[in-house]
Amino acid sequence: MPFLRSLKPDATTRDIIEQRLEIFRHLLPANELILRGPSELTAGERELIGTYVSAKNSCTYCYGGHAAAAAAFGLDPALVDCNVDIRSII
């Protein structure tokens, strides 16, 4: 995240969280509930949505994380890498 001058050039998500733990300690449980809590969507499908949104936001960092997680939850990596209308999947 070198575009944030307050972070070292090779900063990771952990570095960001540790820098502002007072904020993230409240956000992380919500994030966990959204991505892993009870839902009609599988964890892989939710990660696929994260991949799609990250691509639309042009955030390659988040895209890579969500794409890897979607693949880890069993989604075909080819599906994650192509321009598929997400509504046709879920």
MDTraj code that builds the backbone (N, CA, C; nanometers):
import mdtraj as md
import numpy as np

residues = "MET PRO PHE LEU ARG SER LEU LYS PRO ASP ALA THR THR ARG ASP ILE ILE GLU GLN ARG LEU GLU ILE PHE ARG HIS LEU LEU PRO ALA ASN GLU LEU ILE LEU ARG GLY PRO SER GLU LEU THR ALA GLY GLU ARG GLU LEU ILE GLY THR TYR VAL SER ALA LYS ASN SER CYS THR TYR CYS TYR GLY GLY HIS ALA ALA ALA ALA ALA ALA PHE GLY LEU ASP PRO ALA LEU VAL ASP CYS ASN VAL ASP ILE ARG SER ILE ILE".split()
xyz = np.array([
    [0.0818, -0.1184, 0.0000],
    [0.0000, 0.0000, 0.0000],
    [0.0872, 0.1262, 0.0000],
    [0.1781, 0.1385, -0.0904],
    [0.2710, 0.2510, -0.0876],
    [0.2051, 0.3866, -0.1103],
    [0.0796, 0.3897, -0.1544],
    [0.0140, 0.5190, -0.1745],
    [-0.0265, 0.5846, -0.0424],
    [-0.0181, 0.5133, 0.0679],
    [-0.0418, 0.5709, 0.2000],
    [0.0939, 0.5995, 0.2639],
    [0.1297, 0.7234, 0.2735],
    [0.2619, 0.7596, 0.3236],
    [0.2875, 0.7158, 0.4673],
    [0.1808, 0.6934, 0.5433],
    [0.1988, 0.6528, 0.6825],
    [0.2387, 0.5058, 0.6961],
    [0.2362, 0.4326, 0.5865],
    [0.2701, 0.2902, 0.5899],
    [0.4008, 0.2642, 0.5175],
    [0.4683, 0.1585, 0.5583],
    [0.5903, 0.1191, 0.4885],
    [0.5521, 0.0660, 0.3494],
    [0.6420, 0.0710, 0.2537],
    [0.6100, 0.0314, 0.1157],
    [0.5594, -0.1115, 0.1002],
    [0.6018, -0.2014, 0.1866],
    [0.5579, -0.3407, 0.1756],
    [0.4511, -0.3763, 0.2794],
    [0.3726, -0.2767, 0.3201],
    [0.2707, -0.2978, 0.4227],
    [0.1684, -0.4018, 0.3785],
    [0.1204, -0.4750, 0.4764],
    [0.0158, -0.5745, 0.4534],
    [-0.1110, -0.5301, 0.5259],
    [-0.2157, -0.6057, 0.5068],
    [-0.3406, -0.5766, 0.5776],
    [-0.3184, -0.5787, 0.7282],
    [-0.2379, -0.6725, 0.7746],
    [-0.2081, -0.6811, 0.9186],
    [-0.1465, -0.5505, 0.9690],
    [-0.0557, -0.4903, 0.8919],
    [0.0066, -0.3637, 0.9320],
    [-0.0979, -0.2534, 0.9470],
    [-0.1918, -0.2499, 0.8554],
    [-0.2975, -0.1485, 0.8611],
    [-0.3840, -0.1693, 0.9844],
    [-0.4222, -0.2932, 1.0089],
    [-0.5062, -0.3251, 1.1244],
    [-0.4346, -0.2909, 1.2539],
    [-0.3080, -0.3287, 1.2642],
    [-0.2331, -0.3024, 1.3871],
    [-0.2130, -0.1531, 1.4106],
    [-0.2033, -0.0759, 1.3037],
    [-0.1844, 0.0679, 1.3185],
    [-0.3092, 0.1353, 1.3771],
    [-0.4261, 0.0817, 1.3456],
    [-0.5521, 0.1421, 1.3919],
    [-0.6419, 0.0379, 1.4574],
    [-0.5870, -0.0365, 1.5503],
    [-0.6594, -0.1456, 1.6140],
    [-0.7879, -0.0989, 1.6821],
    [-0.7894, 0.0226, 1.7341],
    [-0.9098, 0.0722, 1.8015],
    [-1.0287, 0.0797, 1.7056],
    [-1.0029, 0.0967, 1.5780],
    [-1.1102, 0.0996, 1.4774],
    [-1.1414, -0.0421, 1.4317],
    [-1.0381, -0.1168, 1.3945],
    [-1.0595, -0.2476, 1.3351],
    [-1.1115, -0.3514, 1.4332],
    [-1.0904, -0.3333, 1.5622],
    [-1.1413, -0.4324, 1.6570],
    [-1.2935, -0.4394, 1.6499],
    [-1.3576, -0.3316, 1.6016],
    [-1.5029, -0.3310, 1.5872],
    [-1.5465, -0.3774, 1.4480],
    [-1.4631, -0.3558, 1.3479],
    [-1.4996, -0.3904, 1.2110],
    [-1.4740, -0.5370, 1.1767],
    [-1.3704, -0.5953, 1.2342],
    [-1.3348, -0.7328, 1.1984],
    [-1.4452, -0.8346, 1.2296],
    [-1.5142, -0.8254, 1.3434],
    [-1.6236, -0.9211, 1.3667],
    [-1.7365, -0.9066, 1.2641],
    [-1.7663, -0.7845, 1.2222],
    [-1.8698, -0.7649, 1.1206],
    [-1.8258, -0.8250, 0.9880],
    [-1.7008, -0.8034, 0.9531],
    [-1.6471, -0.8612, 0.8296],
    [-1.6552, -1.0132, 0.8334],
    [-1.6193, -1.0720, 0.9455],
    [-1.6239, -1.2173, 0.9605],
    [-1.7673, -1.2685, 0.9471],
    [-1.8622, -1.1982, 1.0059],
    [-2.0025, -1.2386, 0.9972],
    [-2.0529, -1.2298, 0.8537],
    [-2.0161, -1.1239, 0.7835],
    [-2.0601, -1.1069, 0.6449],
    [-2.0037, -1.2170, 0.5553],
    [-1.8761, -1.2463, 0.5710],
    [-1.8118, -1.3425, 0.4806],
    [-1.8266, -1.4880, 0.5243],
    [-1.8471, -1.5135, 0.6522],
    [-1.8482, -1.6523, 0.6993],
    [-1.9704, -1.6902, 0.7817],
    [-2.0541, -1.5934, 0.8147],
    [-2.1712, -1.6220, 0.8978],
    [-2.2798, -1.6952, 0.8212],
    [-2.3896, -1.7277, 0.8896],
    [-2.5005, -1.7979, 0.8255],
    [-2.5527, -1.7189, 0.7056],
    [-2.5766, -1.7893, 0.5954],
    [-2.6235, -1.7233, 0.4730],
    [-2.6744, -1.8273, 0.3750],
    [-2.7598, -1.7840, 0.2839],
    [-2.8011, -1.8702, 0.1741],
    [-2.6878, -1.8849, 0.0726],
    [-2.5916, -1.7940, 0.0765],
    [-2.4770, -1.8000, -0.0140],
    [-2.3628, -1.8753, 0.0532],
    [-2.2894, -1.9503, -0.0247],
    [-2.1724, -2.0184, 0.0296],
    [-2.0616, -1.9154, 0.0542],
    [-1.9622, -1.9544, 0.1312],
    [-1.8475, -1.8658, 0.1538],
    [-1.7786, -1.8346, 0.0214],
    [-1.7698, -1.9331, -0.0670],
    [-1.7090, -1.9107, -0.1981],
    [-1.7856, -1.8096, -0.2811],
    [-1.9178, -1.8189, -0.2782],
    [-1.9999, -1.7229, -0.3529],
    [-1.9828, -1.5817, -0.2971],
    [-1.9735, -1.5713, -0.1656],
    [-1.9536, -1.4386, -0.1062],
    [-1.8160, -1.3834, -0.1421],
    [-1.7152, -1.4701, -0.1459],
    [-1.5828, -1.4254, -0.1883],
    [-1.5834, -1.3862, -0.3360],
    [-1.6627, -1.4559, -0.4161],
    [-1.6755, -1.4204, -0.5576],
    [-1.7356, -1.2808, -0.5713],
    [-1.8324, -1.2488, -0.4890],
    [-1.8897, -1.1141, -0.4894],
    [-1.7818, -1.0129, -0.4521],
    [-1.7015, -1.0450, -0.3499],
    [-1.5906, -0.9573, -0.3125],
    [-1.4920, -0.9388, -0.4260],
    [-1.4675, -1.0457, -0.5009],
    [-1.3777, -1.0380, -0.6161],
    [-1.4337, -0.9434, -0.7209],
    [-1.5613, -0.9586, -0.7496],
    [-1.6279, -0.8757, -0.8501],
    [-1.6249, -0.7272, -0.8101],
    [-1.6612, -0.7004, -0.6849],
    [-1.6631, -0.5613, -0.6368],
    [-1.5219, -0.5027, -0.6396],
    [-1.4242, -0.5806, -0.5988],
    [-1.2855, -0.5328, -0.6000],
    [-1.2391, -0.5026, -0.7421],
    [-1.2802, -0.5863, -0.8371],
    [-1.2451, -0.5597, -0.9771],
    [-1.3103, -0.4305, -1.0241],
    [-1.4362, -0.4101, -0.9893],
    [-1.5064, -0.2870, -1.0272],
    [-1.4415, -0.1645, -0.9622],
    [-1.3872, -0.1821, -0.8422],
    [-1.3202, -0.0729, -0.7716],
    [-1.1740, -0.0565, -0.8146],
    [-1.1290, -0.1421, -0.9037],
    [-0.9902, -0.1419, -0.9514],
    [-0.8907, -0.1588, -0.8370],
    [-0.9270, -0.2408, -0.7384],
    [-0.8380, -0.2671, -0.6256],
    [-0.7760, -0.4045, -0.6443],
    [-0.6582, -0.4080, -0.7036],
    [-0.5947, -0.5359, -0.7327],
    [-0.5583, -0.6113, -0.6049],
    [-0.5268, -0.5392, -0.4987],
    [-0.4928, -0.6036, -0.3721],
    [-0.6126, -0.6837, -0.3195],
    [-0.7281, -0.6192, -0.3077],
    [-0.8474, -0.6875, -0.2573],
    [-0.8946, -0.7943, -0.3552],
    [-0.8859, -0.7646, -0.4846],
    [-0.9237, -0.8630, -0.5863],
    [-0.8439, -0.9912, -0.5672],
    [-0.7134, -0.9790, -0.5507],
    [-0.6288, -1.0964, -0.5339],
    [-0.6651, -1.1770, -0.4109],
    [-0.6929, -1.1086, -0.3010],
    [-0.7305, -1.1780, -0.1774],
    [-0.8624, -1.2501, -0.1893],
    [-0.9621, -1.1819, -0.2445],
    [-1.0934, -1.2448, -0.2607],
    [-1.0895, -1.3574, -0.3643],
    [-1.0135, -1.3384, -0.4718],
    [-1.0030, -1.4428, -0.5747],
    [-0.9383, -1.5680, -0.5165],
    [-0.8336, -1.5512, -0.4378],
    [-0.7667, -1.6654, -0.3753],
    [-0.8604, -1.7360, -0.2775],
    [-0.9346, -1.6583, -0.2003],
    [-1.0284, -1.7179, -0.1051],
    [-1.1405, -1.7910, -0.1784],
    [-1.1921, -1.7332, -0.2860],
    [-1.2980, -1.7990, -0.3637],
    [-1.2485, -1.9332, -0.4175],
    [-1.1271, -1.9337, -0.4694],
    [-1.0693, -2.0592, -0.5192],
    [-1.0491, -2.1590, -0.4055],
    [-1.0069, -2.1108, -0.2897],
    [-0.9866, -2.1990, -0.1744],
    [-1.1177, -2.2612, -0.1280],
    [-1.2280, -2.1907, -0.1503],
    [-1.3592, -2.2441, -0.1136],
    [-1.4225, -2.3249, -0.2260],
    [-1.3420, -2.3553, -0.3295],
    [-1.3878, -2.4494, -0.4309],
    [-1.4407, -2.3902, -0.5599],
    [-1.4429, -2.2583, -0.5736],
    [-1.4874, -2.2016, -0.6992],
    [-1.3789, -2.2184, -0.8045],
    [-1.4203, -2.2457, -0.9246],
    [-1.3271, -2.2648, -1.0353],
    [-1.2501, -2.1352, -1.0592],
    [-1.1170, -2.1380, -1.0527],
    [-1.0383, -2.0163, -1.0752],
    [-1.0677, -1.9503, -1.2093],
    [-1.1055, -2.0288, -1.3106],
    [-1.1404, -1.9700, -1.4403],
    [-1.2650, -1.8827, -1.4289],
    [-1.3564, -1.9214, -1.3417],
    [-1.4771, -1.8417, -1.3205],
    [-1.4419, -1.7081, -1.2572],
    [-1.3503, -1.7111, -1.1634],
    [-1.3089, -1.5890, -1.0943],
    [-1.2377, -1.4944, -1.1898],
    [-1.1620, -1.5480, -1.2837],
    [-1.0811, -1.4663, -1.3734],
    [-1.1548, -1.4128, -1.4952],
    [-1.2761, -1.4568, -1.5198],
    [-1.3452, -1.4091, -1.6399],
    [-1.4508, -1.3056, -1.6046],
    [-1.5004, -1.2385, -1.7048],
    [-1.6035, -1.1357, -1.6860],
    [-1.7405, -1.2016, -1.6936],
    [-1.7829, -1.2557, -1.5835],
    [-1.9117, -1.3227, -1.5751],
    [-2.0085, -1.2320, -1.5011],
    [-2.1312, -1.2262, -1.5491],
    [-2.2330, -1.1519, -1.4772],
    [-2.2627, -1.2275, -1.3485],
    [-2.2294, -1.1698, -1.2356],
    [-2.2407, -1.2373, -1.1059],
    [-2.3835, -1.2858, -1.0800],
    [-2.4827, -1.2182, -1.1373],
    [-2.6224, -1.2566, -1.1136],
    [-2.6545, -1.3908, -1.1773],
    [-2.5739, -1.4351, -1.2748],
    [-2.6010, -1.5638, -1.3386],
    [-2.5486, -1.6802, -1.2547],
    [-2.4719, -1.6504, -1.1509],
    [-2.4106, -1.7547, -1.0693],
    [-2.4903, -1.7800, -0.9426],
    [-2.5396, -1.6738, -0.8835],
    [-2.6081, -1.6896, -0.7544],
    [-2.7565, -1.6663, -0.7659],
])
top = md.Topology()
chain = top.add_chain()
for i, resn in enumerate(residues, 1):
    res = top.add_residue(resn, chain, resSeq=i)
    for name in ("N", "CA", "C"):
        top.add_atom(name, md.element.get_by_symbol(name[0]), res)
traj = md.Trajectory(xyz[None], top)
